[in-house]
Structures are given as structure tokens and as C-alpha cells.
Amino acid sequence: MKNRKLQIGPTLSKHSIQHGLGTHHLATLDKLEKNYIHFATSTIDLRTIPEYQVLFPDLCFPNY
């Protein structure tokens, strides 16, 4: 996925960039890595949240 994002960036039109479209593809490899680490370390398993368990019991407790 990283390679694809890096591949798309240079093909964005000036119009797209000016309007903020696809700008996530303009990141460098270093920025992509930093973003991944940031989001990977700040995520939690939603199945452990009681409100989520009430709304989606079949996803939280698949064996029942």
C-alpha cells in the first residue's frame, strides 16, 4: 500500500492539489511510516468497549 500511495502522488493534477483532493498521496515514505506508527500505537480494540458490545454483540461475541 505504501508503494501505491507513493506512486499516485506525482500523478495528481494541480487542480486536485489546490482543492485538497488526494493530498494524502503526497506524503513521503518517512511521513507514511510515522503516520502508521502513530495510528498503530493509538488504536484500541473496539470490541472491548461496552457501548460497542451493546450495538454489535455478534462482532464482539461471535461464539454466542
DSSP file (Angstrom, degrees, kcal/mol; ACC not computed):
  #  RESIDUE AA STRUCTURE BP1 BP2  ACC     N-H-->O    O-->H-N    N-H-->O    O-->H-N    TCO  KAPPA ALPHA  PHI   PSI    X-CA   Y-CA   Z-CA
    1    1 A M     >        0   0    0      0, 0.0     4,-2.4     0, 0.0     5,-0.2   0.000 360.0 360.0 360.0 -36.2    0.0    0.0    0.0
    2    2 A K  H  >  +     0   0    0      1,-0.2     4,-2.5     2,-0.2     5,-0.2   0.938 360.0  50.2 -60.1 -45.4    2.9    2.4    0.7
    3    3 A N  H  > S+     0   0    0      1,-0.2     4,-2.0     2,-0.2    -1,-0.2   0.891 109.6  51.2 -61.4 -38.7    4.2    1.9   -2.8
    4    4 A R  H  > S+     0   0    0      2,-0.2     4,-2.1     1,-0.2    -1,-0.2   0.922 110.0  48.5 -66.0 -43.5    0.8    2.6   -4.3
    5    5 A K  H  X S+     0   0    0     -4,-2.4     4,-1.7     1,-0.2    -2,-0.2   0.915 113.7  47.4 -61.4 -42.0    0.4    5.9   -2.3
    6    6 A L  H  < S+     0   0    0     -4,-2.5    -1,-0.2     1,-0.2    -2,-0.2   0.830 111.4  52.0 -68.1 -31.1    3.9    7.0   -3.3
    7    7 A Q  H  < S+     0   0    0     -4,-2.0     4,-0.3    -5,-0.2    -2,-0.2   0.858 109.5  48.5 -72.5 -36.3    3.2    6.1   -6.9
    8    8 A I  H >X S+     0   0    0     -4,-2.1     3,-1.8     1,-0.2     4,-0.5   0.856  94.4  75.5 -74.5 -36.5   -0.1    8.1   -7.1
    9    9 A G  G >< S+     0   0    0     -4,-1.7     3,-1.5    16,-0.5    -1,-0.2   0.860  93.2  48.7 -46.2 -53.0    1.3   11.3   -5.6
   10   10 A P  G 34 S+     0   0    0      0, 0.0    -1,-0.3     0, 0.0    -2,-0.1   0.685 106.6  59.3 -66.2 -15.4    3.2   12.6   -8.6
   11   11 A T  G <4 S+     0   0    0     -3,-1.8    -2,-0.2    -4,-0.3     2,-0.1   0.523  77.0 115.1 -91.2  -4.5    0.2   12.0  -10.9
   12   12 A L    <<  -     0   0    0     -3,-1.5     2,-0.1    -4,-0.5    10,-0.0  -0.406  67.0-122.8 -67.7 138.7   -2.1   14.3   -9.0
   13   13 A S     >  -     0   0    0      1,-0.1     4,-2.2    -2,-0.1     5,-0.2  -0.378  17.7-116.0 -76.3 159.4   -3.2   17.3  -11.0
   14   14 A K  H  > S+     0   0    0      1,-0.2     4,-2.9     2,-0.2     5,-0.2   0.884 117.8  56.9 -60.4 -38.0   -2.6   20.9   -9.8
   15   15 A H  H  > S+     0   0    0      2,-0.2     4,-1.6     1,-0.2    -1,-0.2   0.926 106.8  47.7 -59.2 -46.4   -6.4   21.3   -9.6
   16   16 A S  H  4>S+     0   0    0      1,-0.2     5,-3.2     2,-0.2    -1,-0.2   0.923 113.7  47.1 -61.7 -44.8   -6.7   18.3   -7.2
   17   17 A I  H ><5S+     0   0    0     -4,-2.2     3,-1.5     1,-0.2    -2,-0.2   0.914 110.0  52.7 -64.5 -43.2   -3.9   19.5   -5.0
   18   18 A Q  H 3<5S+     0   0    0     -4,-2.9    -1,-0.2     1,-0.3    -2,-0.2   0.812 113.2  44.8 -62.4 -29.9   -5.3   23.1   -4.9
   19   19 A H  T 3<5S-     0   0    0     -4,-1.6    -1,-0.3    -5,-0.2    -2,-0.2   0.290 117.4-111.7 -98.9   9.8   -8.7   21.7   -3.8
   20   20 A G  T < 5 +     0   0    0     -3,-1.5     2,-0.5     1,-0.2     3,-0.5   0.717  64.9 150.4  72.7  21.8   -7.1   19.3   -1.2
   21   21 A L  S   <S-     0   0    0     -5,-3.2    -1,-0.2     1,-0.2    -2,-0.1  -0.774  71.0  -7.9 -92.5 124.6   -8.1   16.1   -3.2
   22   22 A G  S >  S+     0   0    0     -2,-0.5     3,-2.1     1,-0.1    -1,-0.2   0.646  82.8 141.9  72.4  14.7   -5.8   13.1   -2.8
   23   23 A T  G >   +     0   0    0     -3,-0.5     3,-1.8     1,-0.3     4,-0.1   0.710  58.8  73.7 -66.5 -17.4   -3.2   15.1   -0.8
   24   24 A H  G >  S+     0   0    0      1,-0.3     3,-0.7     2,-0.2    -1,-0.3   0.710  89.4  62.7 -66.1 -16.8   -2.6   12.1    1.5
   25   25 A H  G <  S+     0   0    0     -3,-2.1   -16,-0.5     1,-0.2    -1,-0.3   0.530  87.7  71.8 -81.9  -6.3   -0.8   10.6   -1.5
   26   26 A L  G <  S+     0   0    0     -3,-1.8    -1,-0.2    -4,-0.2    -2,-0.2   0.454  72.8 115.6 -88.2  -0.2    1.8   13.4   -1.4
   27   27 A A    <   -     0   0    0     -3,-0.7     2,-0.1    -4,-0.1   -18,-0.1  -0.310  65.7-121.6 -69.5 150.9    3.4   12.1    1.8
   28   28 A T     >  -     0   0    0      1,-0.1     4,-2.5    -2,-0.0     5,-0.2  -0.417  30.0-103.9 -82.3 167.0    7.0   10.9    1.7
   29   29 A L  H  > S+     0   0    0      1,-0.2     4,-2.3     2,-0.2     5,-0.2   0.901 124.1  52.9 -58.9 -40.8    7.9    7.4    2.7
   30   30 A D  H  > S+     0   0    0      1,-0.2     4,-2.4     2,-0.2    -1,-0.2   0.915 109.4  48.2 -61.0 -43.6    9.2    8.7    6.1
   31   31 A K  H  > S+     0   0    0      2,-0.2     4,-2.7     1,-0.2    -2,-0.2   0.897 110.2  51.9 -65.7 -40.2    5.9   10.5    6.7
   32   32 A L  H  X S+     0   0    0     -4,-2.5     4,-2.4     2,-0.2    -1,-0.2   0.919 110.7  48.5 -60.9 -43.1    3.9    7.4    5.8
   33   33 A E  H  X S+     0   0    0     -4,-2.3     4,-2.4     2,-0.2    -2,-0.2   0.919 112.3  48.1 -63.2 -44.3    5.9    5.4    8.3
   34   34 A K  H  X S+     0   0    0     -4,-2.4     4,-2.5     1,-0.2    -2,-0.2   0.906 111.6  50.0 -64.4 -41.9    5.5    7.9   11.0
   35   35 A N  H  X S+     0   0    0     -4,-2.7     4,-2.7     2,-0.2     5,-0.3   0.914 110.4  50.8 -61.8 -42.5    1.7    8.1   10.4
   36   36 A Y  H  X S+     0   0    0     -4,-2.4     4,-3.0     1,-0.2     5,-0.2   0.944 111.4  46.7 -60.8 -48.4    1.5    4.3   10.6
   37   37 A I  H  X S+     0   0    0     -4,-2.4     4,-1.8     1,-0.2    -1,-0.2   0.913 112.6  51.3 -61.2 -42.7    3.3    4.1   13.9
   38   38 A H  H  X S+     0   0    0     -4,-2.5     4,-0.8     1,-0.2    -2,-0.2   0.954 117.2  37.2 -59.1 -51.9    1.2    6.9   15.3
   39   39 A F  H  < S+     0   0    0     -4,-2.7     4,-0.4     1,-0.2     3,-0.3   0.854 113.9  55.8 -73.5 -34.0   -2.1    5.4   14.4
   40   40 A A  H  < S+     0   0    0     -4,-3.0     3,-0.3    -5,-0.3    -1,-0.2   0.836 112.0  43.6 -67.1 -31.6   -1.0    1.8   15.1
   41   41 A T  H  < S+     0   0    0     -4,-1.8    -1,-0.2    -5,-0.2    -2,-0.2   0.598 113.5  50.8 -89.8 -10.6    0.0    2.7   18.6
   42   42 A S  S  < S+     0   0    0     -4,-0.8     2,-0.2    -3,-0.3    -1,-0.2   0.326  89.3  99.0-108.4   8.6   -3.1    4.8   19.4
   43   43 A T        -     0   0    0     -4,-0.4     2,-0.3    -3,-0.3    -3,-0.0  -0.598  50.6-165.8 -93.7 157.2   -5.7    2.3   18.3
   44   44 A I        -     0   0    0     -2,-0.2     2,-0.8     0, 0.0    -2,-0.0  -0.915  34.3 -94.8-133.8 163.4   -7.7    0.0   20.6
   45   45 A D    >   -     0   0    0     -2,-0.3     3,-2.0     1,-0.2     4,-0.2  -0.706  29.2-155.0 -79.3 111.9   -9.9   -3.0   20.0
   46   46 A L  G >  S+     0   0    0     -2,-0.8     3,-1.8     1,-0.3     6,-0.2   0.748  87.3  74.7 -61.5 -22.7  -13.5   -1.6   19.8
   47   47 A R  G 3  S+     0   0    0      1,-0.3    -1,-0.3     5,-0.1    -2,-0.0   0.668  88.6  60.6 -65.3 -14.4  -14.8   -4.9   20.9
   48   48 A T  G <  S+     0   0    0     -3,-2.0    -1,-0.3     4,-0.0    -2,-0.2   0.507  83.0  94.6 -89.5  -4.2  -13.6   -4.1   24.5
   49   49 A I  S X> S-     0   0    0     -3,-1.8     4,-2.1    -4,-0.2     3,-0.6  -0.785  71.9-142.4 -92.1 122.7  -15.8   -1.0   24.7
   50   50 A P  H 3> S+     0   0    0      0, 0.0     4,-1.9     0, 0.0     5,-0.2   0.856  99.4  53.4 -53.4 -41.6  -19.2   -1.7   26.4
   51   51 A E  H 3> S+     0   0    0      1,-0.2     4,-1.8     2,-0.2     5,-0.1   0.892 110.1  48.1 -62.8 -38.2  -21.2    0.6   24.2
   52   52 A Y  H <> S+     0   0    0     -3,-0.6     4,-2.8    -6,-0.2    -1,-0.2   0.885 107.9  55.5 -67.7 -39.1  -19.8   -1.1   21.1
   53   53 A Q  H  < S+     0   0    0     -4,-2.1    -2,-0.2     1,-0.2    -1,-0.2   0.866 107.7  49.5 -62.4 -36.4  -20.6   -4.5   22.6
   54   54 A V  H  < S+     0   0    0     -4,-1.9    -1,-0.2    -5,-0.2    -2,-0.2   0.915 116.2  41.5 -67.8 -43.2  -24.3   -3.5   23.0
   55   55 A L  H  < S+     0   0    0     -4,-1.8    -2,-0.2     1,-0.2    -1,-0.2   0.838 130.0  24.9 -74.6 -33.6  -24.5   -2.2   19.4
   56   56 A F    >X  +     0   0    0     -4,-2.8     4,-1.7    -5,-0.1     3,-0.9  -0.473  65.6 153.9-131.8  61.8  -22.6   -5.1   17.8
   57   57 A P  H 3> S+     0   0    0      0, 0.0     4,-2.8     0, 0.0     7,-0.2   0.842  74.5  59.3 -62.6 -32.3  -22.8   -8.2   20.0
   58   58 A D  H 34 S+     0   0    0      1,-0.2     6,-0.1     2,-0.2    -2,-0.1   0.792 109.6  43.6 -68.0 -25.7  -22.3  -10.6   17.1
   59   59 A L  H <4 S+     0   0    0     -3,-0.9    -1,-0.2     2,-0.1   -12,-0.1   0.794 119.0  42.5 -84.7 -30.6  -19.0   -9.0   16.3
   60   60 A C  H  < S+     0   0    0     -4,-1.7    -2,-0.2     1,-0.2    -1,-0.1   0.803 128.1  27.2 -85.5 -31.1  -17.9   -8.8   19.9
   61   61 A F    ><  +     0   0    0     -4,-2.8     3,-1.7    -5,-0.2    -1,-0.2  -0.597  68.5 165.9-130.8  69.8  -19.0  -12.3   21.0
   62   62 A P  T 3  S+     0   0    0      0, 0.0    -1,-0.1     0, 0.0    -4,-0.1   0.680  70.9  61.9 -65.9 -17.8  -19.0  -14.4   17.8
   63   63 A N  T 3         0   0    0      1,-0.2    -5,-0.1     0, 0.0    -2,-0.0   0.524 360.0 360.0 -87.1  -4.0  -19.4  -17.7   19.6
   64   64 A Y    <         0   0    0     -3,-1.7    -1,-0.2    -7,-0.2    -6,-0.1   0.459 360.0 360.0 -89.3 360.0  -22.7  -16.9   21.2
